[in-house]
Amino acid sequence: MEAARRLHDNDQLFEGLVKGSITANRLDFAKAALAVRSGLPPEVVVRILGPASAKAVVALDWRAGQSMDCTVLMQTRLGHINPDIVLHGRGHHHPLTEGEMTTQIAVFAEA
């Protein structure tokens, strides 16, 4: 978590670093980076990634300020979503409305 915070404080915690961490199977760092980028506590990020909810993972990606390029990878590798039910965006847009994503985050933040 500290490494992710340091990188963020130095404006070096980019989406590509998160994506590369997931690809390299450095999942603990990826989760910490998502917590820092999203401003959510690490335990909320873990809750979001736990129940295999594609909508929740898309909302986390959005909250972390990431593009759709990383969302499918996050859904399959971090959220353990079956590739057959992964949510895909429309162009570079997330597949849910801002209201839907805000609601998803709120549900897991309150749990």
N, C-alpha and C positions, 0 to 999 in steps of 0.2 A: 504494500500500500504506500509505503514511504517513497519508493522509487517512482511510482506513478504521480504522487503529489509533487515531487521535485521536478519531474519533467513538465508537469502542468504549470508549475510556478515559473518555469523558464520558457514557457510557450513552445515546448517541444513534444507535447503529448498529442500527436496528430492521429487522424483516422488510420493512416497507413501503418502506423506502429501498432495500433490495436489489431488491425486485420492481420498483420504479419505475426503477431503474438498468437492469434488463434490458429493460423496456418502452421506455425512451429510448435503447436500443442503446449504453449505457455499459457494455459488457461487461467491459472491463478492471477498472473499479471494482467491478462485481458480483463478479467472481472474487476480487478482493482482499478484499472484504467477506465473502465466504464463507470464505475462508482464516482471517480474523480470528475470525469467529463460530464456526467449527468447531474452531479451535485446530490446524488442520493447516497444514503448510508450503505455500506457494503452488505449488510444483512438484507436490505430491500432488494439489491441487485441479485443476491442469491435466491431470494424468494421468487423473483420474477423469472429467473432461469430454471427454477425447480420443477414446475408442474407441466412442462411441455406445452406451453401456450404460445402459439405463433403470434397472436395479437399482442401479448405482453412483451415478447422479445422485440417485435417491431416498434412498440412504444418506447422501450428502453433505447433502442438504436436512435430513434428520433430525439429523445430527451438528451442523449449524449451528443447531439449535434452532428450525427454521422449521416452519410448518404445511403441510398439504397444499395450501393455497391457492396457494402459490408453486411447488409441485413440478412441475406440468404445464408451466408457463412455463419453468422451469429445464430440463426435459427437452428441450423443443423448441428453445428459443433458445440455451441454453448447451451442452447435450449433443448437439444436432443429431439428436435421436431423431425418427424418422418418426412423425407424429401417429397413425398407425394402430396403433402398438405402444407408445404411451405407457402407463405404469402409472398407474392411478387408485387413490386411496385408498378406504377404506371409511369414509364419513362424514368425520370429521376425523382419521382414523388412517392412518398410512402403510401401503402394501399389503404390506410385508415385516415379518417378525418382527424384534425387536431383535437377535437372534442373527444373522439373515441380513444385516442392515445392518452390524453390527459386522464380519462376515466380509468384506463388500464393501470396507469402508474398509481393513481389514488387508491385503487383496490388493494394493490400489493403494499403500498406504503402504510396503509391502515391495519393490515393483517397482524 
